[in-house]
Amino acid sequence: MAWRVVEHGDRRWSVTIAAERRANSAVWNLVFSFRCTSTGRQSFWVTYPLSSASKAALFAQAEQLSNDTLTAFLSQHLD
């Protein structure tokens, strides 16, 4: 199930979030999964520059991100 759905150009993208904590680290990093629902079915994972010691706090911060912010972040990784 998608957390959010954004549009970039003529393509629709399902966005899912996850928290990743690397070995020997106390902080959680926010990670997005972008999956194109249009032709081509392109998908990729990318770390967003947001971290927290609390996974719940990280997800709460992610909720504050606008769809425009997500679309701009997606655009950076497609170009």
KEKE-3310 file (N, C-alpha, C; in steps of 0.2 Angstrom, whole numbers, plus 5000, padded with zeros to 4 digits):
npx = (5004:5003:5011:5010:5005:5012:5014:5024:5029:5021:5019:5014:5018:5020:5023:5033:5037:5052:5062:5079:5092:5109:5123:5131:5126:5116:5106:5091:5087:5078:5070:5064:5054:5051:5039:5035:5019:5015:5018:5032:5036:5047:5057:5064:5075:5079:5088:5083:5087:5085:5085:5084:5085:5074:5063:5049:5048:5055:5046:5035:5041:5042:5029:5026:5031:5028:5018:5024:5037:5041:5040:5049:5061:5060:5061:5075:5082:5078:5083)
npy = (4994:5011:5025:5038:5046:5053:5064:5066:5074:5065:5054:5043:5040:5029:5031:5024:5023:5020:5016:5016:5009:5009:4998:5000:5012:5025:5032:5033:5033:5041:5033:5032:5023:5023:5020:5018:5019:5019:5015:5005:5003:5007:5007:5012:5014:5027:5036:5049:5065:5065:5062:5053:5049:5042:5031:5033:5047:5050:5045:5054:5066:5064:5064:5077:5082:5089:5085:5091:5093:5080:5077:5085:5080:5067:5071:5076:5064:5057:5065)
npz = (5000:4996:5003:4999:4984:4970:4956:4942:4928:4916:4923:4936:4953:4966:4983:4996:5013:5023:5038:5041:5049:5051:5054:5070:5072:5080:5075:5065:5048:5035:5022:5005:4994:4978:4966:4949:4943:4930:4913:4910:4923:4932:4947:4962:4977:4989:5000:5011:5016:5031:5048:5064:5081:5085:5079:5077:5079:5067:5057:5060:5057:5043:5039:5039:5027:5011:4996:4985:4989:4990:4976:4970:4976:4970:4956:4956:4957:4945:4935)
capx = (5000:5007:5010:5008:5005:5014:5015:5030:5028:5015:5019:5012:5023:5018:5029:5032:5043:5055:5067:5085:5097:5115:5126:5135:5123:5110:5100:5087:5087:5072:5071:5058:5053:5047:5038:5031:5013:5014:5022:5040:5037:5053:5057:5071:5075:5083:5089:5081:5092:5082:5087:5082:5086:5068:5059:5042:5049:5057:5040:5031:5044:5040:5022:5026:5034:5023:5019:5028:5044:5043:5040:5055:5066:5060:5064:5082:5084:5077:5087)
capy = (5000:5017:5030:5044:5045:5059:5064:5069:5074:5062:5047:5043:5036:5027:5032:5021:5025:5015:5018:5011:5010:5006:4995:5004:5019:5026:5035:5030:5037:5040:5030:5032:5019:5026:5015:5020:5014:5019:5011:5004:5001:5009:5008:5013:5016:5032:5039:5056:5068:5066:5056:5054:5044:5038:5029:5036:5054:5051:5045:5060:5071:5062:5066:5084:5083:5090:5081:5095:5091:5073:5077:5089:5075:5062:5074:5076:5057:5055:5069)
capz = (5000:4995:5008:4996:4977:4967:4949:4939:4921:4914:4926:4943:4957:4973:4987:5002:5017:5028:5042:5040:5054:5049:5059:5074:5072:5084:5072:5060:5042:5031:5015:5001:4989:4972:4961:4944:4941:4923:4908:4912:4930:4935:4954:4966:4984:4990:5007:5011:5021:5037:5052:5071:5086:5086:5072:5077:5077:5060:5053:5061:5052:5036:5038:5038:5020:5006:4990:4981:4992:4987:4969:4969:4977:4965:4950:4957:4956:4939:4930)
cpx = (5004:5005:5007:5008:5007:5014:5021:5030:5021:5015:5017:5016:5020:5024:5028:5038:5045:5060:5073:5090:5103:5118:5131:5132:5117:5105:5097:5087:5081:5074:5064:5059:5049:5046:5033:5025:5011:5018:5029:5041:5044:5052:5064:5070:5080:5083:5087:5085:5088:5083:5084:5084:5080:5064:5053:5043:5051:5050:5035:5034:5042:5033:5021:5028:5028:5024:5024:5036:5046:5044:5047:5061:5066:5063:5072:5085:5083:5081:5095)
cpy = (5006:5022:5036:5042:5052:5059:5068:5068:5070:5055:5048:5038:5035:5028:5028:5023:5019:5019:5013:5014:5006:5003:5000:5011:5019:5029:5032:5035:5036:5038:5030:5026:5022:5021:5018:5016:5015:5014:5011:5002:5002:5010:5009:5015:5022:5035:5047:5059:5070:5060:5058:5048:5039:5037:5032:5043:5055:5050:5051:5066:5070:5064:5073:5086:5084:5086:5085:5094:5085:5073:5080:5084:5070:5065:5074:5069:5054:5059:5067)
cpz = (5000:5001:5005:4988:4974:4960:4947:4932:4920:4917:4933:4947:4964:4977:4994:5006:5021:5032:5042:5046:5053:5055:5063:5074:5077:5081:5066:5054:5038:5024:5011:4996:4984:4967:4956:4943:4934:4919:4910:4919:4933:4943:4957:4973:4985:4997:5006:5017:5028:5042:5060:5075:5087:5080:5072:5076:5070:5056:5054:5057:5045:5034:5036:5031:5015:5000:4985:4983:4989:4980:4967:4970:4972:4958:4950:4955:4949:4933:4930)
residu = (MET:ALA:TRP:ARG:VAL:VAL:GLU:HIS:GLY:ASP:ARG:ARG:TRP:SER:VAL:THR:ILE:ALA:ALA:GLU:ARG:ARG:ALA:ASN:SER:ALA:VAL:TRP:ASN:LEU:VAL:PHE:SER:PHE:ARG:CYS:THR:SER:THR:GLY:ARG:GLN:SER:PHE:TRP:VAL:THR:TYR:PRO:LEU:SER:SER:ALA:SER:LYS:ALA:ALA:LEU:PHE:ALA:GLN:ALA:GLU:GLN:LEU:SER:ASN:ASP:THR:LEU:THR:ALA:PHE:LEU:SER:GLN:HIS:LEU:ASP)
# end
